[in-house]
């Protein structure tokens, strides 16, 4: 099977490539210099030449709350343009299978938890990452419309919960929460700092899954692509408070200082736990516990490979 993987240099893409089953398929992961997803003509030409059996769309402009708030235009236009060019290009090229990777940011800000797939577009989005969410929703809906117009096109969307793991970004200006916390507390330990700042009151709740587990799910999905529902959450079904994550990372790193809450900073949605009923029916579950995943992520960071 020839699989085109976009976003091969990102966290999800790299975890897919280092999965044990990656060697059993022909996995093509072009760099941006080889395939510019913002150029529709270039996408069409590439797909016409490669003729993949399946596309996994993992490319995107991503970042934490700070990055999203600082550049909403970029987060909307980059992700929308790349997604539409690839999905429509795949349709024109006759590629019958496409796995689009969405985001739990697609859910309404005040949505009832656990968040069910059918509640997308039933309420206002979280303002701090609205642009990114709108792009992800549009791409997911495009996949749905294509599949409805012609059921021969199996264009499916998975909606992962928050992710962390090897190959994550640890730059505070770009990082998601867990790598940012690892970098902050690691620095505090090394410098002997007595306090570490937490944005907001720390009571917001988040569900985090190890990125290696998402890669594992994707290979399971490849085996049973016809069984995938149109949209499906992929998560662990358990959430914790932001404070809990800080405490657990502090414990692993041996940080004994205090935490200071900056209540002037945003903390995003108060809760974001995805419903995994469809995932359970599909027959897959994550295997990596929080401590195991955090230690693997920390080892990657301490090896100097974190960006």
Backbone bond lengths (Angstrom), bond angles and torsions (degrees), N, CA, C in turn:
res aa  C-N    CA-C-N  psi(-1)  N-CA   C-N-CA  omega(-1)  CA-C   N-CA-C  phi
1 X - - - 1.462 - - 1.514 109.83 -
2 X 1.321 116.06 129.70 1.467 121.33 177.71 1.527 108.29 -97.81
3 X 1.331 115.99 119.59 1.463 121.86 -176.33 1.518 109.52 -118.23
4 X 1.319 116.03 126.90 1.459 121.39 171.90 1.518 108.15 -91.60
5 X 1.321 116.19 122.11 1.458 122.64 177.72 1.516 109.02 -111.84
6 X 1.332 116.80 114.85 1.467 119.20 173.53 1.527 108.38 -88.84
7 X 1.324 115.90 154.74 1.458 119.17 -178.57 1.517 112.67 72.05
8 X 1.316 116.75 31.96 1.450 120.67 -176.53 1.510 114.62 -65.31
9 X 1.325 117.63 -19.56 1.468 120.30 -179.83 1.527 112.30 -92.49
10 X 1.335 117.83 -3.55 1.460 121.72 178.81 1.517 111.98 -86.41
11 X 1.321 115.45 177.80 1.461 119.85 -177.10 1.523 112.16 -60.34
12 X 1.327 117.60 -50.50 1.458 120.10 -179.12 1.522 110.25 -63.73
13 X 1.318 116.78 -46.26 1.463 121.00 -178.84 1.515 112.84 -59.74
14 X 1.314 117.08 -42.76 1.464 119.88 -179.52 1.522 111.84 -69.71
15 X 1.316 116.99 -35.71 1.458 119.10 176.73 1.526 111.17 -66.90
16 X 1.314 117.54 -35.73 1.465 120.66 175.30 1.528 109.87 -62.90
17 X 1.330 116.26 -44.64 1.461 119.96 -176.52 1.525 112.96 -68.11
18 X 1.333 118.37 -29.45 1.462 118.80 -179.45 1.533 112.80 -94.73
19 X 1.329 117.14 5.58 1.456 120.58 175.09 1.534 109.33 -67.40
20 X 1.317 116.10 148.39 1.463 121.40 -176.49 1.523 112.69 -58.26
21 X 1.322 117.31 -29.96 1.469 120.15 -175.89 1.526 113.28 -87.79
22 X 1.311 117.47 -3.29 1.468 119.89 -178.13 1.524 112.12 -63.53
23 X 1.327 116.51 -27.85 1.467 120.10 -178.92 1.524 112.86 -73.84
24 X 1.323 116.89 -14.63 1.459 120.75 -176.48 1.527 112.80 -86.11
25 X 1.323 116.49 -5.83 1.471 121.10 178.91 1.524 108.71 -127.11
26 X 1.318 115.97 166.44 1.473 120.52 173.33 1.530 106.80 -91.38
27 X 1.314 116.00 98.47 1.463 122.00 -174.57 1.523 108.68 -99.94
28 X 1.317 115.97 114.35 1.466 121.71 -178.51 1.522 107.99 -106.91
29 X 1.335 116.04 117.56 1.470 121.10 -176.06 1.522 109.28 -126.54
30 X 1.321 117.65 81.67 1.466 120.57 -176.19 1.519 112.94 -70.50
31 X 1.314 115.73 146.40 1.461 120.94 172.94 1.525 109.39 -77.43
32 X 1.328 116.14 167.89 1.464 120.21 -178.06 1.525 111.43 -59.80
33 X 1.333 116.79 -32.73 1.466 120.46 178.91 1.527 111.56 -66.57
34 X 1.343 116.63 -22.19 1.462 121.17 179.57 1.526 111.60 -94.17
35 X 1.328 117.03 -32.19 1.460 121.83 -180.00 1.516 109.14 -143.07
36 X 1.323 115.87 106.80 1.459 121.68 179.14 1.521 108.39 -94.06
37 X 1.321 116.45 104.03 1.457 120.40 -175.90 1.524 113.36 -68.26
38 X 1.318 117.20 -12.78 1.466 119.45 177.01 1.522 111.92 -81.17
39 X 1.328 117.45 -5.98 1.468 123.38 -177.84 1.529 107.82 -111.18
40 X 1.328 116.80 103.76 1.462 120.91 -175.32 1.519 112.27 -61.42
41 X 1.329 117.24 -40.62 1.468 120.62 -179.84 1.521 110.90 -64.44
42 X 1.338 116.03 -39.46 1.463 120.05 178.81 1.529 110.63 -66.08
43 X 1.321 116.91 -38.28 1.462 120.72 177.81 1.524 110.44 -63.44
44 X 1.337 116.69 -45.75 1.457 120.50 179.03 1.522 111.46 -59.14
45 X 1.322 116.25 -44.58 1.462 120.42 -178.94 1.529 111.05 -64.50
46 X 1.321 116.45 -41.93 1.465 120.81 -178.48 1.528 110.75 -64.70
47 X 1.331 116.31 -46.32 1.460 120.03 -179.51 1.527 111.42 -65.50
48 X 1.319 116.49 -37.02 1.463 119.94 178.25 1.519 112.00 -64.19
49 X 1.316 116.05 -33.20 1.466 120.56 179.64 1.529 111.88 -80.81
50 X 1.335 116.84 -43.12 1.462 120.66 -174.77 1.521 112.88 -75.73
51 X 1.322 116.55 -39.79 1.466 122.70 -177.06 1.540 112.08 52.30
52 X 1.323 116.92 62.16 1.469 119.14 -178.89 1.520 112.23 -72.38
53 X 1.333 115.29 153.90 1.465 120.63 174.19 1.523 110.92 -82.96
54 X 1.329 116.22 -25.92 1.463 122.22 -177.12 1.514 108.99 -151.59
55 X 1.330 116.46 144.63 1.460 121.79 174.13 1.523 108.53 -117.75
56 X 1.332 116.13 133.33 1.457 122.23 170.53 1.519 106.95 -111.60
57 X 1.329 116.38 114.53 1.466 120.12 -176.74 1.520 110.07 -96.14
58 X 1.334 115.30 97.26 1.462 121.32 -179.70 1.520 112.29 -114.10
59 X 1.336 117.39 3.10 1.465 120.42 -178.73 1.517 110.59 -75.83
60 X 1.315 116.11 151.62 1.455 119.97 176.05 1.509 112.12 173.77
61 X 1.320 114.76 159.77 1.457 121.61 169.02 1.518 106.40 -90.20
62 X 1.333 117.37 115.81 1.456 121.27 -172.74 1.521 110.77 -128.90
63 X 1.334 115.66 163.28 1.460 120.95 178.18 1.513 110.04 172.90
64 X 1.320 116.29 175.32 1.442 121.79 179.55 1.515 112.89 -82.58
65 X 1.327 115.64 -167.86 1.465 120.74 -177.13 1.526 111.39 -57.61
66 X 1.332 116.63 -46.42 1.463 120.20 -177.52 1.508 112.40 -59.57
67 X 1.334 116.68 -45.47 1.459 120.95 -179.09 1.519 111.05 -65.35
68 X 1.338 117.41 -42.24 1.464 121.22 179.29 1.530 111.61 -63.22
69 X 1.319 116.68 -41.77 1.466 120.36 -179.27 1.517 111.81 -68.84
70 X 1.337 116.70 -31.56 1.454 120.40 -177.27 1.520 112.79 -77.88
71 X 1.342 118.01 -25.91 1.469 119.81 -174.05 1.526 111.79 -141.60
72 X 1.340 118.46 60.07 1.466 119.68 -178.08 1.518 113.29 -64.26
73 X 1.335 117.88 -32.78 1.461 120.42 178.84 1.527 110.03 -62.03
74 X 1.320 116.30 -46.85 1.456 120.42 -179.91 1.521 111.94 -64.06
75 X 1.332 117.25 -42.49 1.459 120.06 -178.44 1.530 111.27 -65.53
76 X 1.325 117.13 -34.86 1.465 120.02 177.14 1.523 111.32 -73.74
77 X 1.325 117.01 -54.20 1.468 119.71 -171.67 1.521 112.73 -71.65
78 X 1.325 118.06 -40.10 1.467 119.64 179.24 1.520 111.25 -60.18
79 X 1.319 116.32 -50.71 1.458 119.86 -175.13 1.516 112.93 -71.65
80 X 1.316 116.91 -35.02 1.455 120.49 177.64 1.524 111.11 -68.09
81 X 1.326 116.58 -47.10 1.461 120.95 -178.73 1.521 111.47 -62.45
82 X 1.324 116.73 -48.79 1.463 119.94 -179.28 1.521 111.39 -61.13
83 X 1.329 116.30 -44.83 1.450 119.91 -178.08 1.517 113.23 -64.30
84 X 1.326 116.99 -47.15 1.467 120.39 -178.68 1.523 110.82 -65.09
85 X 1.332 116.88 -43.66 1.466 119.25 179.84 1.522 111.76 -60.26
86 X 1.320 116.40 -42.54 1.463 119.53 -177.85 1.525 111.66 -72.36
87 X 1.325 117.40 -47.02 1.464 120.24 -176.49 1.533 111.13 -65.44
88 X 1.326 116.41 -46.11 1.467 119.20 178.68 1.527 111.38 -68.76
89 X 1.336 116.71 -35.89 1.460 119.82 176.45 1.519 111.26 -63.23
90 X 1.337 116.33 -39.85 1.460 120.30 177.67 1.524 110.94 -62.97
91 X 1.308 115.65 -41.24 1.473 119.13 178.67 1.526 110.89 -63.58
92 X 1.333 116.45 -44.63 1.468 119.55 179.35 1.524 111.44 -63.32
93 X 1.330 116.47 -34.16 1.462 120.81 -178.33 1.525 112.70 -82.06
94 X 1.327 117.01 -5.66 1.455 120.33 179.04 1.510 114.52 77.99
95 X 1.344 116.99 21.04 1.466 120.34 176.19 1.525 107.63 -73.95
96 X 1.331 116.66 122.28 1.453 120.59 -169.78 1.523 114.27 -88.18
97 X 1.319 117.74 -18.63 1.467 119.91 -176.86 1.527 110.04 -127.23
98 X 1.317 115.05 128.93 1.466 120.86 178.95 1.524 108.64 -143.92
99 X 1.326 115.42 128.99 1.464 121.19 176.87 1.523 108.14 -109.14
100 X 1.312 115.54 109.54 1.460 122.69 -179.14 1.527 109.04 -94.62
101 X 1.331 116.49 128.30 1.456 120.05 -179.55 1.522 109.55 -97.23
102 X 1.319 115.43 112.40 1.453 121.86 -179.76 1.520 111.24 -90.07
103 X 1.332 116.19 -151.23 1.461 121.47 -177.14 1.526 109.28 -155.98
104 X 1.330 116.62 147.23 1.464 120.01 176.71 1.519 111.90 -67.60
105 X 1.347 117.65 -9.81 1.470 120.86 172.96 1.524 111.31 -63.82
106 X 1.323 117.51 -15.09 1.455 122.19 -179.32 1.526 112.05 -68.44
107 X 1.320 117.63 -16.80 1.460 120.19 -174.74 1.529 112.25 -83.00
108 X 1.337 116.58 152.77 1.465 120.17 178.27 1.525 112.08 -58.77
109 X 1.311 114.96 145.65 1.461 120.31 -179.53 1.521 111.99 -58.42
110 X 1.316 116.50 -40.13 1.463 120.89 -177.40 1.525 112.01 -101.61
111 X 1.328 116.36 22.01 1.453 120.19 -178.57 1.516 112.37 -63.29
112 X 1.315 115.84 148.15 1.459 120.97 178.63 1.520 109.87 -73.52
113 X 1.323 115.87 128.80 1.461 121.11 178.83 1.524 110.48 -92.02
114 X 1.343 117.39 144.82 1.456 128.68 -3.63 1.539 111.40 -65.69
115 X 1.317 115.52 148.09 1.455 122.51 -174.07 1.527 110.50 -81.73
116 X 1.329 116.42 119.78 1.459 121.75 -177.50 1.522 110.81 -94.86
117 X 1.310 115.71 146.57 1.458 121.64 -174.77 1.531 112.88 -55.59
118 X 1.317 117.27 -35.38 1.467 120.17 -176.35 1.529 113.25 -74.24
119 X 1.333 117.88 -4.36 1.466 119.58 -178.75 1.532 113.45 -92.75
120 X 1.332 117.40 -0.92 1.466 119.05 173.49 1.531 108.87 -59.09
121 X 1.313 116.93 135.33 1.474 124.79 -179.89 1.529 113.41 73.37
122 X 1.316 117.95 20.28 1.465 119.64 177.42 1.526 112.21 -103.41
123 X 1.327 118.52 5.77 1.455 120.66 179.78 1.511 111.77 -170.50
124 X 1.339 115.27 172.07 1.465 121.27 -179.36 1.525 110.79 -64.52
125 X 1.330 115.61 147.65 1.461 121.98 -178.55 1.525 110.78 -86.98
126 X 1.327 115.88 164.69 1.455 121.48 173.75 1.535 108.74 -67.19
127 X 1.338 118.40 121.27 1.476 120.75 -174.42 1.524 114.49 -60.95
128 X 1.334 118.35 -29.69 1.463 119.62 -174.13 1.526 113.36 -69.57
129 X 1.341 118.52 -18.43 1.467 119.65 175.70 1.529 111.73 -138.52
130 X 1.314 115.18 34.46 1.462 120.86 -175.49 1.524 112.75 -61.63
131 X 1.324 117.88 -42.68 1.461 120.88 -178.35 1.516 112.02 -59.76
132 X 1.317 115.89 -47.24 1.461 121.64 178.20 1.529 110.23 -60.78
133 X 1.326 116.11 -44.49 1.456 120.91 -178.56 1.526 111.68 -62.91
134 X 1.324 116.84 -43.09 1.466 120.34 179.54 1.524 111.45 -59.84
135 X 1.321 116.33 -41.49 1.464 120.00 178.75 1.526 110.77 -63.69
136 X 1.322 116.50 -43.33 1.457 120.64 -179.22 1.530 111.37 -65.73
137 X 1.329 116.87 -39.24 1.465 120.65 178.26 1.527 110.41 -64.18
138 X 1.326 116.87 -45.29 1.465 120.61 -179.23 1.523 111.26 -59.76
139 X 1.320 117.17 -42.77 1.463 120.30 -179.51 1.527 111.32 -67.43
140 X 1.328 116.93 -39.33 1.463 120.15 177.66 1.523 111.21 -63.94
141 X 1.340 115.83 -42.54 1.463 119.67 178.83 1.524 111.55 -66.10
142 X 1.322 116.93 -36.40 1.463 120.17 177.51 1.522 110.02 -61.45
143 X 1.329 117.07 -42.19 1.464 120.30 176.77 1.527 110.90 -60.45
144 X 1.328 115.77 -42.30 1.460 120.29 179.37 1.524 111.04 -62.60
145 X 1.323 117.36 -46.62 1.467 121.01 -178.26 1.522 111.47 -61.97
146 X 1.327 116.62 -42.11 1.468 120.29 179.74 1.521 110.39 -63.00
147 X 1.333 116.77 -44.55 1.465 120.63 -179.79 1.520 111.52 -66.17
148 X 1.331 117.08 -34.03 1.466 120.22 178.82 1.523 111.47 -71.92
149 X 1.331 116.86 -38.09 1.463 120.03 179.51 1.524 111.74 -68.57
150 X 1.333 115.73 -36.15 1.467 120.65 179.73 1.523 108.36 -144.46
151 X 1.349 117.87 99.74 1.468 121.27 -177.94 1.523 113.87 -60.30
152 X 1.331 117.02 -11.26 1.455 119.90 176.31 1.512 112.36 -69.82
153 X 1.336 116.56 -18.22 1.459 121.53 175.85 1.530 108.28 -93.24
154 X 1.307 116.66 108.74 1.465 121.34 178.16 1.528 108.11 -91.88
155 X 1.325 115.65 83.43 1.462 121.93 178.67 1.518 107.32 -106.02
156 X 1.313 116.31 108.44 1.453 122.83 -172.32 1.525 111.18 -117.94
157 X 1.323 116.06 153.38 1.466 121.92 178.73 1.519 109.54 -121.89
158 X 1.333 116.29 130.25 1.458 120.85 170.33 1.526 107.62 -106.93
159 X 1.320 114.77 145.37 1.466 121.17 -176.76 1.523 108.01 -119.19
160 X 1.339 117.64 92.59 1.469 119.11 -179.21 1.520 111.14 -72.86
161 X 1.322 115.64 152.65 1.456 119.81 168.07 1.530 107.80 -72.32
162 X 1.311 117.96 -175.41 1.460 120.26 176.46 1.528 110.17 -57.84
163 X 1.324 115.53 142.28 1.456 121.18 -176.95 1.526 111.45 -118.79
164 X 1.310 115.49 157.83 1.468 122.22 172.29 1.522 106.89 -154.75
165 X 1.319 117.00 166.22 1.449 118.18 174.90 1.513 113.61 147.74
166 X 1.308 115.46 -165.05 1.456 121.95 177.17 1.533 109.93 -58.29
167 X 1.320 116.04 145.78 1.460 123.79 178.94 1.523 113.07 71.75
168 X 1.332 117.15 14.80 1.455 120.32 175.35 1.530 109.29 -74.74
169 X 1.327 116.01 169.81 1.466 121.90 176.89 1.521 108.70 -98.78
170 X 1.324 115.82 131.61 1.460 120.43 -176.81 1.529 112.81 -110.87
171 X 1.314 117.30 0.28 1.457 121.41 175.57 1.527 108.59 -65.64
172 X 1.336 118.38 122.41 1.477 120.19 -176.70 1.522 114.03 -55.87
173 X 1.329 118.19 -25.48 1.462 121.03 -179.21 1.523 112.21 -79.73
174 X 1.331 117.46 -17.56 1.457 120.89 -175.67 1.525 113.40 -121.69
175 X 1.322 116.62 -16.31 1.463 120.78 -167.85 1.520 113.63 -74.11
176 X 1.330 114.78 151.05 1.452 121.41 165.40 1.523 108.48 -76.44
177 X 1.341 116.27 -179.65 1.447 118.72 -168.09 1.530 114.52 -62.97
178 X 1.318 117.89 -54.07 1.465 119.30 -172.85 1.523 112.70 -62.33
179 X 1.340 120.54 -48.47 1.466 117.89 177.29 1.520 112.66 -62.81
180 X 1.343 117.20 -34.11 1.466 120.06 177.76 1.523 110.25 -64.52
181 X 1.332 117.40 -40.79 1.465 121.28 179.71 1.527 110.36 -67.89
182 X 1.326 116.69 -41.93 1.467 119.78 176.96 1.520 110.31 -57.28
183 X 1.351 116.17 -46.97 1.463 119.57 -178.91 1.524 111.40 -64.09
184 X 1.334 117.77 -41.28 1.467 121.26 -178.59 1.530 111.86 -65.73
185 X 1.323 115.72 -47.50 1.461 118.58 -176.72 1.530 110.69 -73.07
186 X 1.300 117.81 -35.95 1.463 121.25 176.46 1.528 109.59 -60.01
187 X 1.334 116.32 -43.17 1.461 120.78 178.52 1.525 110.73 -64.87
188 X 1.341 116.70 -41.10 1.460 120.69 -179.71 1.524 111.24 -62.14
189 X 1.330 116.38 -40.20 1.463 120.32 178.44 1.523 110.46 -64.32
190 X 1.324 116.44 -44.87 1.458 120.95 -176.61 1.524 113.16 -69.50
191 X 1.335 116.49 -31.28 1.467 119.97 -177.64 1.518 112.71 -96.51
192 X 1.328 116.78 -7.82 1.455 120.05 -178.21 1.510 114.01 75.91
193 X 1.342 116.77 21.13 1.464 120.46 179.35 1.525 110.20 -63.49
194 X 1.307 116.08 144.23 1.467 120.29 -176.68 1.520 112.90 -95.94
195 X 1.347 117.31 -11.02 1.465 119.97 179.84 1.530 110.45 -136.48
196 X 1.317 114.58 151.78 1.464 122.64 173.69 1.523 107.00 -132.05
197 X 1.327 116.03 133.69 1.462 120.70 -176.53 1.522 111.32 -86.26
198 X 1.333 115.76 140.44 1.457 123.67 172.73 1.526 108.37 -118.80
199 X 1.327 116.70 129.63 1.468 119.27 176.39 1.527 109.82 -70.95
200 X 1.321 116.63 133.37 1.457 121.47 178.99 1.521 111.20 72.88
201 X 1.340 115.56 -164.89 1.469 119.55 -177.02 1.520 113.33 -86.48
202 X 1.349 116.60 -5.08 1.455 120.04 177.65 1.512 114.86 78.12
203 X 1.341 117.12 3.01 1.460 120.24 -177.39 1.529 112.96 -90.96
204 X 1.337 117.73 -9.31 1.465 119.89 174.46 1.530 108.71 -59.87
205 X 1.318 116.44 144.71 1.461 120.59 -174.80 1.533 110.62 -111.38
206 X 1.343 115.04 139.99 1.456 120.86 -179.00 1.524 110.66 -137.40
207 X 1.317 113.74 149.91 1.465 122.69 175.62 1.523 107.06 -107.50
208 X 1.319 117.54 123.60 1.462 121.71 -179.31 1.526 110.25 -122.26
209 X 1.326 114.69 132.61 1.469 121.30 177.31 1.525 109.05 -119.44
210 X 1.309 116.08 142.38 1.457 122.44 178.64 1.530 109.03 -67.53
211 X 1.326 117.08 132.69 1.468 121.35 -174.50 1.518 112.62 -61.66
212 X 1.323 117.56 -29.49 1.456 119.99 176.46 1.520 112.13 -62.83
213 X 1.331 116.62 -30.74 1.459 120.20 176.40 1.529 111.20 -70.11
214 X 1.317 117.45 -37.38 1.463 118.99 176.50 1.528 110.17 -62.26
215 X 1.329 116.59 -41.46 1.462 120.17 176.89 1.527 110.29 -59.35
216 X 1.324 116.13 -40.89 1.462 120.56 178.68 1.524 110.69 -62.15
217 X 1.328 116.54 -42.59 1.466 119.54 177.63 1.523 111.00 -61.57
218 X 1.322 117.04 -42.20 1.465 120.43 -176.50 1.531 110.95 -60.17
219 X 1.305 117.62 -40.60 1.463 118.85 178.24 1.530 110.86 -70.04
220 X 1.319 117.64 -33.19 1.461 120.04 174.02 1.526 110.09 -64.79
221 X 1.332 116.60 -38.38 1.462 121.18 179.45 1.525 111.48 -67.28
222 X 1.324 116.95 -36.72 1.464 120.56 178.59 1.528 110.04 -59.06
223 X 1.329 116.77 -38.98 1.464 121.19 -179.30 1.520 112.73 -65.95
224 X 1.332 115.98 -30.63 1.466 120.14 -174.09 1.526 110.26 -130.35
225 X 1.313 116.36 49.55 1.458 120.54 -172.71 1.524 112.15 -60.92
226 X 1.320 116.33 -36.05 1.467 119.80 -178.30 1.526 111.73 -66.80
227 X 1.330 116.91 -20.08 1.464 120.60 -178.73 1.521 113.22 -87.12
228 X 1.319 117.90 -7.74 1.459 120.65 -178.23 1.522 110.70 -70.56
229 X 1.326 118.08 133.52 1.470 119.27 170.58 1.527 109.63 -69.17
230 X 1.330 116.43 167.41 1.459 119.53 -177.77 1.531 111.60 -57.59
231 X 1.319 117.10 -45.12 1.469 122.82 176.86 1.521 107.79 -130.64
232 X 1.333 116.90 137.36 1.456 118.90 -179.66 1.518 111.45 -148.87
233 X 1.329 115.26 129.26 1.459 121.01 173.33 1.526 110.22 -68.87
234 X 1.332 115.24 145.74 1.466 120.90 172.86 1.526 106.59 -129.88
235 X 1.328 116.24 111.34 1.456 120.50 -178.12 1.502 110.68 -156.48
236 X 1.331 115.75 -166.26 1.459 120.30 -178.53 1.523 112.19 -109.82
237 X 1.330 117.71 -12.53 1.459 121.30 177.41 1.512 115.28 80.64
238 X 1.338 117.23 11.53 1.466 122.17 -179.74 1.514 108.85 -135.98
239 X 1.334 117.63 136.69 1.466 120.23 175.80 1.516 110.51 -123.45
240 X 1.332 115.64 164.84 1.464 123.63 178.39 1.518 108.27 -140.03
241 X 1.316 116.53 162.15 1.460 119.81 177.05 1.522 109.87 -76.87
242 X 1.337 115.15 157.97 1.463 120.12 175.36 1.524 109.87 -57.16
243 X 1.325 116.56 -40.95 1.467 120.21 177.09 1.525 111.72 -58.11
244 X 1.325 116.94 -39.20 1.468 120.71 179.34 1.526 110.98 -61.19
245 X 1.339 116.05 -43.12 1.467 119.16 -179.78 1.531 110.69 -65.12
246 X 1.332 116.78 -41.73 1.465 119.60 176.63 1.523 110.81 -59.41
247 X 1.334 116.53 -44.35 1.464 119.90 -178.33 1.530 111.72 -64.98
248 X 1.327 116.59 -40.35 1.465 119.59 -178.58 1.532 110.94 -67.91
249 X 1.314 117.16 -42.08 1.464 120.25 178.37 1.527 110.15 -66.81
250 X 1.331 116.81 -38.18 1.470 120.82 176.85 1.523 110.62 -62.17
251 X 1.318 116.76 -40.90 1.464 120.59 179.68 1.524 110.72 -62.71
252 X 1.333 116.50 -45.52 1.463 120.64 -178.09 1.528 110.91 -65.15
253 X 1.341 116.34 -37.11 1.461 120.78 -177.47 1.527 113.21 -87.13
254 X 1.325 117.02 -9.79 1.454 119.75 -179.73 1.517 113.88 77.81
255 X 1.329 117.17 25.66 1.473 120.95 177.68 1.527 109.56 -79.85
256 X 1.324 117.13 129.29 1.465 120.95 -177.44 1.527 112.79 -120.66
257 X 1.320 116.34 14.05 1.456 119.42 178.67 1.521 111.60 -81.99
258 X 1.325 115.04 -164.74 1.462 121.09 -177.62 1.523 110.71 -105.55
259 X 1.319 114.32 162.05 1.456 121.32 173.49 1.523 108.68 -108.41
260 X 1.340 116.04 137.29 1.458 122.12 179.82 1.518 108.06 -119.62
261 X 1.322 116.87 124.58 1.466 121.12 -178.28 1.524 110.45 -90.95
262 X 1.342 115.74 127.28 1.460 121.34 174.80 1.528 107.31 -97.82
263 X 1.315 116.63 97.91 1.462 121.38 -175.07 1.516 113.36 -73.96
264 X 1.337 117.12 -6.88 1.465 119.81 176.65 1.532 111.75 -81.80
265 X 1.325 116.88 -12.95 1.464 121.30 -177.44 1.520 110.51 -93.30
266 X 1.343 117.69 148.49 1.469 120.79 179.75 1.524 111.08 -74.87
267 X 1.319 115.69 153.32 1.464 120.24 176.87 1.524 112.10 -123.62
268 X 1.350 117.21 5.87 1.458 120.40 177.69 1.521 112.66 75.49
269 X 1.333 115.70 -158.96 1.460 121.08 -179.55 1.522 110.43 -59.62
270 X 1.326 116.61 144.13 1.462 119.98 -179.01 1.525 111.44 -68.49
271 X 1.300 117.29 -30.49 1.453 119.94 177.76 1.523 109.40 -150.65
272 X 1.325 116.68 142.61 1.461 120.13 178.77 1.528 108.70 -147.76
273 X 1.330 115.24 85.06 1.457 123.48 179.49 1.519 108.03 -119.11
274 X 1.332 117.35 123.38 1.462 119.57 -176.66 1.521 110.88 -88.41
275 X 1.311 115.49 146.03 1.459 122.29 175.75 1.541 108.09 -76.91
276 X 1.322 117.37 128.87 1.468 119.86 -176.99 1.534 111.94 -112.31
277 X 1.320 116.55 27.33 1.467 120.02 179.10 1.531 111.60 -60.74
278 X 1.326 116.80 -45.22 1.466 119.87 179.65 1.528 110.72 -66.35
279 X 1.321 116.29 -36.84 1.466 120.57 179.09 1.523 110.43 -64.47
280 X 1.323 117.22 -42.65 1.467 120.73 178.00 1.521 110.68 -63.01
281 X 1.334 116.19 -40.96 1.463 119.99 178.58 1.526 111.02 -64.06
282 X 1.322 116.09 -32.02 1.475 121.08 177.26 1.530 110.11 -69.35
283 X 1.328 116.78 -28.52 1.456 120.91 174.89 1.510 116.05 97.91
284 X 1.338 116.93 29.82 1.473 119.71 179.95 1.524 109.49 -128.48
285 X 1.337 116.05 147.30 1.455 120.36 172.56 1.516 110.17 -145.81
286 X 1.348 115.64 151.65 1.464 121.91 179.70 1.525 109.66 -69.28
287 X 1.343 115.82 152.58 1.459 121.09 -175.62 1.527 113.82 -114.63
288 X 1.320 117.53 -18.44 1.465 120.75 -170.91 1.520 110.90 -91.75
289 X 1.332 116.94 119.68 1.456 121.33 175.97 1.516 110.97 -72.91
290 X 1.343 116.10 164.57 1.458 120.33 -175.27 1.527 111.83 -61.52
291 X 1.309 118.15 -48.82 1.470 119.22 -177.79 1.528 111.10 -62.39
292 X 1.314 117.16 -43.06 1.464 120.49 178.78 1.527 110.84 -60.37
293 X 1.331 116.57 -44.71 1.462 120.53 179.96 1.514 112.47 -66.53
294 X 1.336 116.72 -40.90 1.466 120.20 179.21 1.524 111.04 -64.32
295 X 1.325 116.81 -40.94 1.464 119.38 -179.61 1.528 111.42 -66.46
296 X 1.326 117.27 -38.09 1.461 120.47 177.19 1.531 110.90 -66.09
297 X 1.326 116.30 -39.47 1.463 121.04 178.60 1.524 110.48 -67.71
298 X 1.319 116.72 -42.55 1.460 121.20 177.64 1.522 111.43 -62.16
299 X 1.335 117.38 -41.57 1.464 120.68 178.57 1.522 110.57 -61.09
300 X 1.321 116.07 -40.70 1.466 120.53 177.80 1.531 110.21 -62.26
301 X 1.317 116.62 -42.36 1.466 121.79 179.71 1.526 111.02 -65.56
302 X 1.318 116.13 -44.82 1.466 119.54 -177.73 1.516 113.26 -70.82
303 X 1.329 116.40 -20.23 1.473 120.42 174.77 1.519 111.16 -74.50
304 X 1.344 116.08 -3.75 1.456 120.61 178.25 1.510 114.83 82.47
305 X 1.338 116.30 16.74 1.467 118.74 -177.84 1.517 113.36 -99.56
306 X 1.345 117.12 -3.91 1.452 119.92 176.63 1.510 111.25 -72.32
307 X 1.337 116.43 138.94 1.464 120.34 -176.89 1.518 110.85 -82.43
